[in-house]
Amino acid sequence: HLFLTGNDFIENDLVKHLIRTVGTELDIRKRQLLFILHDKINNANYENKTQISSGSLAEGLDLPGSDVDIMFVDEVVNVTQIERNIKHPVQRTEVLMETDTGFTRLR
């Protein structure tokens, strides 16, 4: 029998609530692994592109409003943040990256 203080009861209830809401650590790890495997399978089909899943779903959190963001790394595109660094493209596409609070725009 363990002696629990008032804070221990609150922490215990919080842990139980979190497990009911988001699942156990093992549940979260399994969800993360599914997205990792999904990315690996998709990446096996492309030579110059890499898919990376992110967002709360890919992080293993399956909550109302959770989303997944899919990013692609395209190795034949050159991205720069300084416009004067853009040279005349010979064999690569040149893209300017403009960042603002919370998002990035490619031009």
C-alpha positions in Angstrom: 0.0 0.0 0.0 1.4 3.3 -1.0 0.8 6.6 0.8 -0.3 9.2 -1.7 -0.4 13.0 -1.0 -3.0 15.2 -2.5 -0.7 16.2 -5.4 0.0 12.5 -6.1 -3.7 11.9 -6.5 -4.0 14.8 -8.9 -1.0 13.7 -10.9 -2.3 10.1 -11.0 -5.7 11.4 -12.3 -3.9 13.5 -14.9 -1.9 10.6 -16.2 -5.0 8.4 -16.4 -6.8 11.2 -18.3 -3.9 11.6 -20.8 -3.7 7.9 -21.4 -7.5 7.8 -22.1 -7.2 10.9 -24.4 -4.0 10.3 -26.4 -3.1 6.7 -25.5 -0.1 5.1 -23.9 3.4 5.8 -24.9 3.4 2.5 -26.9 0.2 3.7 -28.8 1.9 6.9 -29.7 5.1 5.1 -30.8 3.1 2.8 -33.0 1.3 5.7 -34.7 4.7 7.4 -35.3 6.1 4.2 -36.8 3.2 3.9 -39.2 4.0 7.3 -40.7 7.7 6.5 -40.8 7.0 3.3 -42.7 4.5 5.2 -45.0 7.3 7.7 -45.9 9.9 5.0 -46.5 7.5 3.1 -48.9 6.7 6.3 -50.8 10.4 7.3 -50.9 11.4 4.0 -52.4 9.5 5.0 -55.6 11.3 8.3 -56.2 14.9 8.9 -56.9 15.2 12.7 -56.5 12.3 13.4 -54.0 12.0 12.6 -50.3 8.7 12.7 -48.5 8.6 13.7 -44.8 5.4 13.5 -42.8 4.9 15.9 -39.9 2.1 17.4 -37.9 0.3 16.1 -34.9 -0.9 12.9 -36.5 2.6 12.0 -37.7 3.9 12.8 -34.2 1.5 10.1 -32.9 -1.3 12.3 -31.5 -4.7 11.2 -32.7 -6.8 14.0 -31.3 -9.8 16.0 -32.7 -8.3 18.6 -35.1 -5.0 16.6 -35.5 -3.5 16.9 -39.0 -0.7 15.6 -41.1 1.6 17.8 -43.2 3.5 16.2 -46.1 6.7 17.9 -47.0 8.8 17.0 -50.1 12.5 17.5 -50.5 13.2 17.9 -54.2 16.9 17.6 -55.0 16.6 19.1 -58.4 15.3 22.4 -57.0 17.5 25.1 -55.5 15.9 27.2 -52.8 17.4 30.4 -51.5 16.2 33.2 -49.1 18.2 35.9 -50.8 16.9 37.0 -54.2 20.2 38.3 -55.5 21.7 34.8 -55.0 19.4 33.4 -57.7 21.5 32.8 -60.8 20.2 32.0 -64.2 19.0 28.4 -64.0 20.9 26.0 -66.2 19.9 22.6 -65.0 18.0 23.4 -61.8 14.9 25.3 -60.9 15.6 28.3 -58.7 13.0 29.1 -56.0 12.9 32.1 -53.6 11.8 31.3 -50.0 9.9 34.0 -48.2 9.2 33.3 -44.5 6.6 34.9 -42.3 5.2 34.1 -38.9 4.0 30.5 -39.1 4.4 29.8 -42.8 6.8 29.8 -45.7 6.0 30.7 -49.3 8.0 29.6 -52.2 8.1 31.9 -55.2 
